[in-house]
């Protein structure tokens, strides 16, 4: 089956849809169920195909594909059901970010739709409740905007923005204070913290993919496990690779010349180096005195004056009076 720039070679005919509904999740494989139709034969051919390579972004219910049977007859296939399971470790690495982006997008769309419905409902209700002015009566002037009613809201918004800004500044200061290798380790640690659990779960599930539940759902009495490991799964799905064709497209967008690209690259590198130098980051990375920025000169610390110990004054010699000579006895 050819779908989404890939060829799925592991395709089975679905003999019992109810049995597949029970056994398919046990297989641990990413499965797409399709209804196939052709102009040369009446009826519908239900099949299931296993996707073992690539991404899952465009594989949704309703997507069309082409299925070739063993006789070479082509069928128009349409996805009717998707059994979601990990396809590869690379796909599992990006899956948390895709789910987060989808959640944010759905939340924004939901809030926007609710706000739009509320505004339209309030406007409709207000228009329906406002009586038409009598003949000769001047319309009532609109009430002025009362800023006092919204003072609390503005204060709360300002406080929230201030807290968010303070947190971002604290994080930025902490990150800048790190050395270059510590910054790289921090970024890698954050990526592993977000994508690590998803990658570990995907690796465990990819090692346990089993084909036996699908065969049992079709009525085969398969007792042993038919494991589809990562190397074997890579052979069951082929991803299309575009050939390298050197042609001049007259309708292609005109890009910059080679000289302009080189000049822009040199200018960008110069700006980055200048920013690092002015930010005194080069000095922290190399500890070279020649790379110190003039915006952050070396702190001039006054050296304390040396305290010279005063020589002790010589002690006065104690004069011991001489003993008087005793007169000799005559």
C-alpha contacts under 8 A as a table, 3 or more apart, distances in Angstrom:
res1	aa1	res2	aa2	distance
1	X	7	X	5.61
1	X	8	X	5.20
1	X	9	X	6.71
1	X	11	X	7.41
1	X	49	X	7.55
1	X	65	X	6.98
1	X	66	X	5.67
1	X	67	X	4.25
1	X	68	X	6.21
2	X	5	X	7.04
2	X	6	X	5.82
2	X	7	X	4.60
2	X	8	X	6.48
2	X	65	X	5.85
2	X	66	X	5.25
2	X	67	X	6.34
3	X	6	X	5.55
3	X	7	X	6.47
3	X	8	X	7.78
3	X	64	X	7.38
3	X	65	X	4.91
3	X	66	X	6.79
4	X	58	X	7.17
4	X	59	X	7.47
4	X	65	X	7.83
5	X	239	X	6.14
5	X	240	X	5.44
6	X	54	X	7.97
6	X	237	X	6.74
6	X	238	X	5.41
6	X	239	X	4.32
6	X	240	X	5.63
7	X	237	X	5.55
7	X	238	X	5.08
7	X	239	X	6.53
7	X	240	X	7.88
8	X	11	X	7.04
8	X	49	X	6.52
8	X	50	X	6.60
8	X	51	X	6.25
8	X	236	X	6.33
8	X	237	X	4.67
8	X	238	X	6.74
9	X	49	X	7.72
9	X	50	X	7.93
9	X	236	X	5.33
9	X	237	X	5.97
10	X	49	X	5.80
10	X	50	X	5.76
10	X	236	X	6.04
10	X	237	X	7.76
11	X	47	X	6.69
11	X	48	X	5.62
11	X	49	X	4.35
11	X	50	X	6.66
12	X	47	X	5.53
12	X	48	X	5.34
12	X	49	X	6.51
13	X	45	X	7.53
13	X	46	X	6.07
13	X	47	X	4.33
13	X	48	X	6.35
13	X	218	X	7.94
14	X	17	X	6.27
14	X	20	X	7.54
14	X	46	X	5.47
14	X	47	X	5.06
14	X	48	X	6.45
14	X	218	X	6.57
15	X	46	X	7.92
15	X	217	X	7.79
15	X	218	X	5.45
16	X	19	X	5.42
16	X	20	X	6.37
16	X	217	X	6.75
16	X	218	X	6.36
17	X	20	X	5.07
17	X	21	X	6.17
18	X	21	X	5.06
18	X	22	X	6.70
19	X	22	X	5.29
19	X	23	X	6.15
19	X	217	X	5.09
19	X	218	X	7.71
20	X	23	X	5.05
20	X	24	X	5.25
20	X	214	X	6.77
20	X	217	X	5.27
20	X	218	X	7.72
21	X	24	X	5.79
21	X	25	X	7.57
22	X	25	X	6.89
22	X	26	X	7.83
23	X	26	X	5.43
23	X	27	X	6.94
23	X	213	X	5.35
23	X	214	X	6.49
23	X	216	X	7.82
23	X	217	X	6.26
24	X	27	X	5.52
24	X	28	X	7.64
24	X	29	X	7.96
24	X	31	X	7.82
24	X	83	X	7.43
24	X	213	X	6.52
24	X	214	X	6.19
25	X	28	X	5.93
25	X	29	X	7.61
25	X	83	X	6.83
26	X	210	X	7.90
26	X	213	X	6.63
27	X	209	X	5.68
27	X	210	X	4.79
27	X	211	X	6.11
27	X	212	X	7.30
27	X	213	X	5.68
27	X	214	X	7.04
28	X	85	X	6.16
28	X	205	X	6.46
28	X	206	X	7.49
28	X	208	X	6.87
28	X	209	X	4.87
28	X	210	X	6.58
29	X	50	X	6.65
29	X	51	X	7.53
29	X	52	X	7.61
29	X	83	X	7.70
29	X	84	X	7.71
29	X	85	X	5.67
29	X	86	X	7.23
29	X	87	X	7.50
29	X	206	X	7.91
29	X	209	X	5.72
29	X	210	X	7.36
30	X	50	X	5.82
30	X	51	X	5.55
30	X	52	X	6.99
30	X	82	X	7.60
30	X	83	X	5.66
30	X	84	X	5.31
30	X	85	X	4.72
30	X	86	X	6.56
30	X	87	X	6.42
31	X	48	X	6.56
31	X	49	X	5.69
31	X	50	X	4.70
31	X	51	X	6.23
31	X	82	X	5.88
31	X	83	X	5.03
31	X	84	X	6.96
31	X	85	X	7.93
32	X	48	X	5.65
32	X	49	X	5.44
32	X	50	X	6.60
32	X	51	X	7.65
32	X	79	X	6.50
32	X	80	X	7.61
32	X	81	X	5.88
32	X	82	X	4.64
32	X	83	X	6.37
33	X	46	X	7.26
33	X	47	X	5.86
33	X	48	X	4.42
33	X	49	X	6.57
33	X	79	X	5.72
33	X	80	X	5.64
33	X	81	X	5.03
33	X	82	X	6.32
34	X	46	X	5.78
34	X	47	X	5.46
34	X	48	X	6.23
34	X	77	X	5.79
34	X	78	X	5.12
34	X	79	X	4.31
34	X	80	X	5.33
34	X	81	X	7.10
35	X	44	X	6.22
35	X	45	X	5.74
35	X	46	X	4.61
35	X	47	X	6.54
35	X	77	X	5.47
35	X	78	X	5.46
35	X	79	X	6.69
35	X	80	X	6.82
36	X	44	X	5.63
36	X	45	X	4.86
36	X	46	X	6.08
36	X	47	X	7.44
36	X	67	X	7.40
36	X	75	X	5.59
36	X	76	X	5.30
36	X	77	X	4.19
36	X	78	X	6.56
37	X	41	X	7.80
37	X	42	X	7.69
37	X	43	X	6.87
37	X	44	X	5.32
37	X	45	X	6.45
37	X	75	X	5.36
37	X	76	X	5.22
37	X	77	X	6.51
38	X	41	X	5.78
38	X	42	X	7.22
38	X	74	X	7.07
38	X	75	X	4.90
38	X	76	X	6.15
39	X	42	X	7.19
51	X	54	X	7.82
51	X	87	X	7.00
51	X	236	X	7.84
51	X	237	X	6.42
52	X	87	X	5.27
52	X	88	X	7.31
52	X	233	X	5.42
52	X	234	X	6.32
52	X	236	X	6.65
52	X	237	X	5.82
53	X	87	X	6.00
53	X	88	X	6.58
53	X	233	X	7.43
53	X	234	X	6.15
53	X	237	X	5.77
53	X	238	X	7.23
53	X	239	X	7.26
54	X	87	X	7.02
54	X	88	X	7.35
54	X	91	X	7.52
54	X	239	X	7.04
55	X	58	X	7.91
55	X	87	X	7.29
55	X	91	X	6.06
56	X	59	X	5.45
56	X	87	X	7.97
56	X	91	X	7.96
57	X	60	X	7.83
59	X	63	X	6.80
59	X	82	X	7.96
60	X	63	X	5.92
60	X	79	X	7.07
60	X	82	X	7.10
61	X	78	X	7.75
61	X	79	X	5.00
61	X	80	X	5.31
61	X	81	X	5.97
61	X	82	X	6.93
62	X	78	X	5.76
62	X	79	X	5.12
62	X	80	X	6.32
63	X	78	X	5.72
63	X	79	X	5.52
64	X	76	X	7.22
64	X	77	X	5.63
64	X	78	X	4.50
64	X	79	X	6.48
65	X	76	X	6.25
65	X	77	X	4.89
65	X	78	X	6.13
65	X	79	X	7.88
66	X	74	X	6.60
66	X	75	X	5.73
66	X	76	X	5.15
66	X	77	X	5.52
67	X	74	X	5.59
67	X	75	X	4.98
67	X	76	X	6.49
67	X	77	X	6.27
68	X	71	X	7.80
68	X	72	X	5.64
68	X	73	X	5.51
68	X	74	X	4.55
68	X	75	X	6.25
69	X	72	X	5.41
69	X	73	X	5.62
69	X	74	X	6.73
69	X	75	X	7.92
70	X	73	X	7.46
79	X	82	X	7.56
86	X	89	X	7.66
86	X	91	X	7.38
86	X	92	X	6.59
86	X	202	X	5.58
86	X	205	X	7.18
86	X	206	X	6.99
87	X	91	X	6.65
87	X	92	X	7.71
87	X	202	X	7.86
87	X	206	X	7.40
88	X	91	X	5.26
88	X	92	X	6.35
88	X	202	X	7.10
88	X	203	X	7.88
88	X	206	X	7.44
89	X	92	X	4.90
89	X	93	X	6.18
89	X	199	X	5.70
89	X	202	X	6.11
89	X	203	X	6.43
90	X	93	X	5.07
90	X	94	X	6.79
90	X	199	X	7.94
91	X	94	X	5.52
91	X	95	X	6.12
92	X	95	X	5.03
92	X	96	X	7.59
92	X	195	X	7.48
92	X	198	X	5.74
92	X	199	X	5.30
92	X	202	X	6.24
93	X	96	X	7.13
93	X	195	X	5.19
93	X	196	X	7.45
93	X	198	X	6.63
93	X	199	X	5.73
94	X	97	X	5.55
94	X	98	X	6.32
94	X	195	X	7.20
95	X	98	X	5.04
95	X	99	X	6.08
95	X	195	X	7.93
95	X	198	X	7.67
96	X	99	X	5.14
96	X	100	X	6.10
96	X	194	X	7.12
96	X	195	X	6.50
96	X	198	X	7.40
97	X	100	X	5.01
97	X	101	X	6.07
98	X	101	X	5.08
98	X	102	X	6.05
99	X	102	X	5.06
99	X	103	X	6.03
100	X	103	X	5.04
100	X	104	X	6.20
101	X	104	X	5.16
101	X	105	X	6.09
102	X	105	X	5.02
102	X	106	X	6.02
103	X	106	X	5.15
103	X	107	X	6.03
104	X	107	X	5.05
104	X	108	X	6.13
105	X	108	X	5.20
105	X	109	X	6.15
106	X	109	X	5.09
106	X	110	X	5.98
107	X	110	X	5.06
107	X	111	X	6.11
108	X	111	X	5.21
108	X	112	X	6.00
109	X	112	X	5.08
109	X	113	X	6.01
110	X	113	X	5.14
110	X	114	X	6.12
111	X	114	X	5.08
111	X	115	X	6.03
112	X	115	X	5.09
112	X	116	X	6.05
113	X	116	X	5.07
113	X	117	X	6.10
114	X	117	X	5.16
114	X	118	X	6.05
115	X	118	X	5.07
115	X	119	X	6.09
116	X	119	X	5.20
116	X	120	X	6.11
117	X	120	X	5.15
117	X	121	X	5.90
118	X	121	X	5.03
118	X	122	X	5.99
119	X	122	X	5.21
119	X	123	X	6.04
120	X	123	X	5.12
120	X	124	X	6.04
121	X	124	X	5.12
121	X	125	X	6.05
122	X	125	X	5.11
122	X	126	X	5.97
123	X	126	X	5.15
123	X	127	X	6.08
124	X	127	X	5.19
124	X	128	X	6.10
125	X	128	X	5.10
125	X	129	X	6.05
126	X	129	X	5.14
126	X	130	X	6.00
127	X	130	X	5.35
128	X	131	X	7.73
133	X	137	X	6.20
133	X	138	X	7.36
133	X	139	X	6.37
134	X	137	X	5.41
146	X	149	X	5.93
146	X	150	X	7.52
147	X	150	X	5.46
147	X	151	X	6.31
148	X	151	X	5.15
149	X	152	X	7.24
150	X	153	X	5.15
150	X	154	X	6.16
151	X	154	X	5.18
151	X	155	X	6.08
152	X	155	X	5.03
152	X	156	X	6.13
153	X	156	X	5.17
153	X	157	X	6.18
154	X	157	X	5.13
154	X	158	X	6.07
155	X	158	X	5.09
155	X	159	X	6.10
156	X	159	X	5.08
156	X	160	X	6.15
157	X	160	X	5.15
157	X	161	X	6.14
158	X	161	X	5.14
158	X	162	X	6.03
159	X	162	X	5.02
159	X	163	X	6.18
160	X	163	X	5.19
160	X	164	X	6.21
161	X	164	X	5.11
161	X	165	X	6.03
162	X	165	X	5.07
162	X	166	X	6.05
163	X	166	X	5.09
163	X	167	X	6.17
164	X	167	X	5.17
164	X	168	X	6.21
165	X	168	X	5.11
165	X	169	X	6.10
166	X	169	X	5.13
166	X	170	X	6.14
167	X	170	X	5.12
167	X	171	X	6.24
168	X	171	X	5.12
168	X	172	X	6.09
169	X	172	X	5.01
169	X	173	X	6.05
170	X	173	X	5.16
170	X	174	X	6.16
171	X	174	X	5.15
171	X	175	X	6.12
172	X	175	X	5.08
172	X	176	X	6.09
173	X	176	X	5.19
173	X	177	X	6.15
174	X	177	X	5.25
174	X	178	X	6.82
175	X	178	X	5.51
175	X	183	X	6.63
176	X	179	X	7.71
178	X	182	X	5.78
178	X	183	X	5.98
179	X	182	X	5.22
179	X	183	X	6.22
179	X	284	X	7.20
179	X	285	X	6.38
180	X	183	X	5.18
180	X	184	X	6.47
180	X	285	X	6.73
181	X	184	X	5.12
181	X	185	X	6.29
182	X	185	X	5.05
182	X	186	X	6.16
183	X	186	X	5.06
183	X	187	X	6.30
184	X	187	X	5.23
184	X	188	X	6.21
185	X	188	X	5.10
185	X	189	X	5.97
186	X	189	X	5.00
186	X	190	X	6.24
187	X	190	X	5.20
187	X	191	X	6.31
188	X	191	X	5.12
188	X	192	X	6.13
189	X	192	X	5.12
189	X	193	X	5.99
190	X	193	X	4.98
190	X	194	X	6.31
191	X	194	X	5.29
191	X	195	X	5.91
191	X	196	X	7.46
192	X	195	X	5.16
192	X	196	X	4.55
193	X	196	X	5.53
193	X	197	X	7.41
194	X	197	X	7.15
194	X	198	X	7.96
195	X	198	X	5.41
195	X	199	X	6.14
196	X	199	X	5.16
196	X	200	X	6.16
197	X	200	X	5.16
197	X	201	X	6.18
198	X	201	X	5.24
198	X	202	X	6.09
199	X	202	X	5.02
199	X	203	X	6.08
200	X	203	X	5.13
200	X	204	X	6.29
201	X	204	X	5.19
201	X	205	X	6.21
202	X	205	X	5.11
202	X	206	X	5.95
203	X	206	X	5.17
203	X	207	X	6.39
204	X	207	X	5.43
204	X	208	X	6.73
205	X	208	X	5.16
205	X	209	X	6.44
206	X	209	X	5.55
206	X	228	X	7.85
206	X	229	X	6.35
206	X	230	X	6.46
207	X	227	X	7.69
207	X	228	X	7.35
207	X	229	X	5.24
207	X	230	X	6.84
208	X	227	X	6.46
208	X	228	X	7.31
208	X	229	X	7.16
209	X	227	X	5.63
209	X	228	X	5.19
209	X	229	X	6.62
210	X	213	X	6.87
210	X	225	X	6.30
210	X	226	X	5.30
210	X	227	X	4.58
210	X	228	X	5.78
211	X	214	X	5.69
211	X	215	X	6.68
211	X	225	X	7.29
211	X	226	X	5.21
211	X	227	X	6.46
211	X	228	X	6.90
212	X	215	X	5.10
212	X	216	X	6.05
212	X	222	X	6.13
212	X	223	X	7.59
212	X	224	X	7.34
212	X	225	X	5.79
212	X	226	X	5.55
213	X	216	X	4.99
213	X	217	X	6.10
214	X	217	X	5.04
214	X	218	X	6.54
215	X	218	X	5.14
215	X	219	X	6.57
215	X	220	X	5.29
215	X	221	X	7.70
215	X	222	X	6.98
216	X	219	X	5.06
216	X	220	X	4.72
216	X	221	X	5.92
216	X	222	X	6.27
217	X	220	X	7.21
222	X	225	X	7.76
228	X	232	X	5.85
228	X	233	X	5.74
229	X	232	X	5.41
229	X	233	X	5.86
230	X	233	X	5.04
230	X	234	X	6.24
231	X	234	X	5.25
231	X	235	X	7.03
232	X	235	X	5.49
232	X	236	X	6.96
233	X	236	X	5.26
233	X	237	X	7.16
234	X	237	X	6.05
234	X	238	X	7.63
235	X	238	X	7.02
249	X	252	X	5.25
256	X	260	X	6.04
256	X	261	X	6.36
257	X	260	X	5.27
257	X	261	X	6.32
258	X	261	X	5.14
258	X	262	X	6.25
259	X	262	X	5.14
259	X	263	X	6.15
260	X	263	X	5.06
260	X	264	X	6.10
261	X	264	X	5.14
261	X	265	X	6.09
262	X	265	X	5.08
262	X	266	X	6.19
263	X	266	X	5.19
263	X	267	X	6.13
264	X	267	X	5.03
264	X	268	X	6.10
265	X	268	X	5.18
265	X	269	X	6.20
266	X	269	X	5.16
266	X	270	X	6.09
267	X	270	X	5.04
267	X	271	X	6.15
268	X	271	X	5.11
268	X	272	X	6.19
269	X	272	X	5.14
269	X	273	X	6.13
270	X	273	X	5.15
270	X	274	X	6.00
271	X	274	X	5.06
271	X	275	X	6.06
272	X	275	X	5.07
272	X	276	X	6.17
273	X	276	X	5.08
273	X	277	X	6.08
274	X	277	X	5.03
274	X	278	X	6.00
275	X	278	X	5.15
275	X	279	X	5.91
276	X	279	X	5.08
276	X	280	X	6.22
276	X	281	X	5.22
276	X	282	X	5.89
277	X	280	X	5.10
277	X	281	X	6.14
277	X	282	X	5.58
277	X	283	X	7.62
277	X	291	X	6.96
277	X	292	X	7.23
277	X	293	X	5.74
278	X	281	X	7.69
278	X	293	X	5.30
278	X	294	X	7.42
278	X	295	X	6.51
279	X	282	X	7.88
279	X	293	X	7.15
279	X	295	X	7.93
280	X	283	X	5.50
280	X	284	X	6.78
280	X	291	X	7.88
280	X	292	X	6.12
280	X	293	X	5.35
280	X	296	X	6.85
281	X	284	X	5.16
281	X	285	X	6.24
282	X	285	X	5.09
282	X	286	X	6.13
282	X	287	X	7.69
282	X	291	X	6.34
282	X	292	X	7.40
283	X	286	X	5.32
283	X	287	X	4.80
283	X	288	X	5.65
283	X	289	X	6.98
283	X	291	X	5.45
283	X	292	X	5.35
283	X	293	X	7.78
284	X	287	X	5.32
287	X	291	X	7.99
288	X	291	X	5.61
288	X	292	X	7.12
289	X	292	X	5.50
292	X	296	X	7.34
292	X	297	X	7.18
293	X	296	X	5.54
293	X	297	X	6.64
294	X	297	X	5.40
